[in-house]
Amino acid sequence: MTDTFEDCLVLARTELKRARALIQTEISAYPAPIAGCDVQFNHLLAARQQVLTALCALDEAVFVPTPRSPTPHAGVESR
């Protein structure tokens, strides 16, 4: 079976969404009260943020500079 990069991106999104759900379940089941210095809880919050950042990065449009458009706001050079 040959995967395309699109297949890999779909799989990455699926796995990141699964990780987000697992982390959220773990956070929801965490016993109260939660102290501000609770290292395990803070680690879960950090992991959740990493997963969300990765999901956003996969969906973000990426600017690739070219000679005709060297900066994101340069527009297209007419000739």
URJOGI-V671718 format. One record per backbone hydrogen bond with DSSP energy under -0.5 kcal/mol. NH is the residue of the N-H (numbers start at 1). CO is the residue of the C=O. E is the energy in kcal/mol with one decimal. If there is no record, write none. Layout:
nh:NH co:CO e:E
nh:NH co:CO e:E
This chain:
nh:3 co:1 e:-0.6
nh:8 co:4 e:-1.9
nh:9 co:5 e:-2.2
nh:10 co:6 e:-2.3
nh:11 co:7 e:-2.4
nh:12 co:8 e:-2.6
nh:13 co:9 e:-2.6
nh:14 co:10 e:-2.5
nh:15 co:11 e:-2.7
nh:16 co:12 e:-2.5
nh:17 co:13 e:-2.5
nh:18 co:14 e:-2.0
nh:19 co:15 e:-2.6
nh:20 co:16 e:-2.5
nh:21 co:17 e:-2.1
nh:22 co:18 e:-2.3
nh:23 co:19 e:-2.7
nh:24 co:20 e:-2.5
nh:25 co:21 e:-2.2
nh:26 co:22 e:-2.2
nh:27 co:23 e:-2.6
nh:28 co:24 e:-2.6
nh:29 co:25 e:-1.8
nh:30 co:27 e:-1.1
nh:35 co:33 e:-0.6
nh:38 co:35 e:-1.7
nh:39 co:37 e:-1.0
nh:42 co:38 e:-2.4
nh:43 co:39 e:-2.2
nh:44 co:40 e:-1.8
nh:45 co:41 e:-2.2
nh:46 co:42 e:-2.3
nh:47 co:43 e:-2.5
nh:48 co:44 e:-2.4
nh:49 co:45 e:-2.0
nh:50 co:46 e:-2.2
nh:51 co:47 e:-2.2
nh:52 co:48 e:-2.3
nh:53 co:49 e:-2.5
nh:54 co:50 e:-2.2
nh:55 co:51 e:-2.4
nh:56 co:52 e:-2.3
nh:57 co:53 e:-2.2
nh:58 co:54 e:-1.8
nh:59 co:55 e:-1.2
nh:60 co:56 e:-1.1
nh:65 co:63 e:-0.6
nh:66 co:69 e:-1.4
nh:69 co:66 e:-0.8
nh:74 co:71 e:-1.6
nh:77 co:68 e:-1.3
